[in-house]
Amino acid sequence: MPVAIHTRYLPATDTRPSRVKASTRRGSDVVWSVTIPYDHEGREHERAADALRLKHWPALPMVYAGSTIDGRGEVYVVGL
């Protein structure tokens, strides 16, 4: 069954630098996530989604599905 990974940009705060978080919901109350630093190279969302994929589904392929409506993230699909 395919799994959707949602990424989003987290802006810098007084105590933390900018970062990108990739997450997916597994069941009704379990969320798996990975957060990586934002390095301004342009592929941060893909790298965050791939880090989550490698952690939980290393043998499955991942494809880009589109951007989010708010423009702050992207959606990837694992296991097509």
C-alpha positions as CSV (number, residue, x, y, z in Angstrom):
1,M,0.0,0.0,0.0
2,P,1.5,3.4,-0.9
3,V,2.4,5.8,1.8
4,A,2.3,9.6,1.5
5,I,5.1,11.7,3.1
6,H,4.4,15.4,3.7
7,T,7.2,17.8,4.1
8,R,7.1,21.4,5.4
9,Y,9.4,24.2,6.0
10,L,10.0,25.3,9.6
11,P,11.3,28.9,9.8
12,A,14.1,29.9,12.2
13,T,13.2,30.8,15.8
14,D,15.2,32.5,18.5
15,T,16.7,29.1,19.5
16,R,16.7,27.0,16.3
17,P,17.8,27.4,12.7
18,S,15.5,26.9,9.7
19,R,14.7,23.2,9.0
20,V,12.5,20.9,7.0
21,K,10.3,18.2,8.6
22,A,9.0,15.1,6.8
23,S,6.2,13.2,8.4
24,T,3.6,10.5,7.8
25,R,0.7,9.2,9.8
26,R,0.8,5.5,10.7
27,G,-2.6,4.5,12.2
28,S,-4.8,6.9,14.0
29,D,-2.4,8.1,16.6
30,V,1.2,7.4,15.4
31,V,3.2,9.9,13.4
32,W,6.7,9.1,12.1
33,S,8.9,12.1,11.3
34,V,12.4,13.2,10.5
35,T,13.7,16.8,10.7
36,I,16.8,18.0,8.8
37,P,18.5,21.4,8.6
38,Y,17.6,23.8,5.8
39,D,20.8,24.3,3.8
40,H,19.5,26.6,1.0
41,E,20.5,24.2,-1.8
42,G,17.0,23.7,-3.2
43,R,16.5,20.0,-2.5
44,E,15.8,20.1,1.2
45,H,12.2,18.7,1.0
46,E,13.3,15.8,-1.2
47,R,16.2,15.1,1.2
48,A,13.9,15.1,4.2
49,A,11.4,12.8,2.6
50,D,14.2,10.5,1.5
51,A,15.6,10.4,5.0
52,L,12.2,9.2,6.3
53,R,11.9,6.7,3.5
54,L,15.3,5.3,4.2
55,K,14.5,5.0,7.9
56,H,11.3,3.0,7.5
57,W,11.1,1.6,3.9
58,P,14.7,1.5,2.5
59,A,13.8,-1.0,-0.3
60,L,10.8,0.9,-1.7
61,P,11.0,3.7,-4.3
62,M,9.8,7.2,-3.8
63,V,8.3,9.7,-6.2
64,Y,7.4,13.3,-6.1
65,A,3.6,13.8,-6.0
66,G,3.2,17.6,-5.8
67,S,3.4,20.7,-3.7
68,T,1.1,21.6,-0.8
69,I,-1.7,24.2,-1.2
70,D,-0.1,26.5,1.3
71,G,3.2,26.5,-0.6
72,R,5.2,25.6,2.5
73,G,5.8,21.9,1.6
74,E,5.7,19.0,-0.8
75,V,4.2,15.5,-0.9
76,Y,6.0,12.4,-1.9
77,V,4.7,8.8,-2.3
78,V,6.6,5.7,-1.2
79,G,5.8,2.2,-2.5
80,L,4.1,2.6,-5.8
